[in-house]
Amino acid sequence: MLRAGHDVRLYARDADTVAAIARSENPRYLPGIKIAPGIAATSDIAASLDGADCVLVVTPAQSLRAVLAQANNHVPAGIPLVLCAKGIERDTGALLSTIV
């Protein structure tokens, strides 16, 4: 998306991950893989979603419900929300598509 000229913003829950992404890396989740410069990371979920044309939800299955609860009031109306994860929620047995 970045190469196609779109702004790309990434929400991360903790400041250490945001700082690592600013250095074009994420050693905790993507060790050894360079993150494209130009991706803006923030721990402010409202800022990450402000003015978005599309939202890709790329979060571990067990964190999905909590992240969506935080994002709920910040996702712009009428834009596509694409779930990019698979699995079931351990505690409830719910498919991720039913959580969205």
C-alpha positions, 0 to 999 in steps of 0.5 A: 500500500505504501508503494502505491502511494497510500499513507500507512499507519500502524497501531501498536499497544506499547511504546517499545514496539512503536519505537522499534517500528520507527527504526524500521524493525520489530524484533519481537514479532518480526525478527530480522525483517526490515519494515518499510520506511514511511510506515507511521507507528503510534500507540494512539489508536484514534490517531492511527484510524483518523481519516483512514480509507480502509482498516486492516486488522492484523492482530493476534486472535487472542487480542482481537476483542480487546483491540476492537473494543478500543478501536470501536469509536474511532473507525470512520463510518462506511470504510472497509474493515478487513480481518487479516487473522484466523483462528478462534478465541480461546476463552469463548470458542468464537470464530474471529469473524463473529467478534468483528 
